[in-house]
Amino acid sequence: MREQQVGAYAGGPLGELVGAWLSFDEGLRSGSGFDVEAYERLRRVLRGCAVAWAGCDAVPREGANVLVDVFPATEANAGLYEGEVADQVMEAAYELHALVGACVALRDPNGRR
């Protein structure tokens, strides 16, 4: 099912966002631990979305669906772990939250973010 979901959004920053989020989230939810590679990919993709969507009046609906889930899902997944791994997941949740904010940041009247 994951491949089918990603395939529906293939191409561009939106497809990358959906794929990166599914990879990171599914790894945490399955109890596999904190996948540093998936986390770094998600961070990189969120930065790319922030740049790609900077001049847009709205974020694509599918992108918004991912963005609103990033913090609460990651925070909830921290409860599946203990000790340093739980702390690492929570730290990631806050960093990802900041990157999500950059994806939806408004420009001021002078065109700056």
Residue, then its C-alpha position, 0 to 999 in steps of 0.5 A: m500500500r505504501e508504494q501505491q500511496v507514494g506513486a499517487y504523488a510521484g514527482g516534485p517536492l510533494g511526492e518527495l515529502v509523502g515518501a520521506w514522511l511515510s518512510f520515517d513515520e512507519g519506521l518509528r511506528s513499527g518499533s524499528g527504532f530511530d532511522v537516522e537516514a530516513y530522518e535526514r531525508l525528511r529534513r532535507v525534503l522539508r527544506g526543499c518544500a519550504v523553498a519550492w512553496a515560498g512563493c505560493d499562496a497555498v500549500p497543496r492539500e496532500g502536503a498540508n495533510v502530511l505537515v499537520d501530522v508531523f509533530p503529533a505523530t512523531e511525539a506519539n511515536a516517542g511513547l513507543y521507546e524509552g531512554e535515549v531513543a525516546d529523547q531522540v524522537m522528541e528532539a526530532a519532533y521539535e526540529l521537524h516542527a520548526l521545518v514544517g513552520a518554514c514550509v508555511a511561513l508567510r511573506d511580509p509585504n516586501g516579499r521576505r519570509 
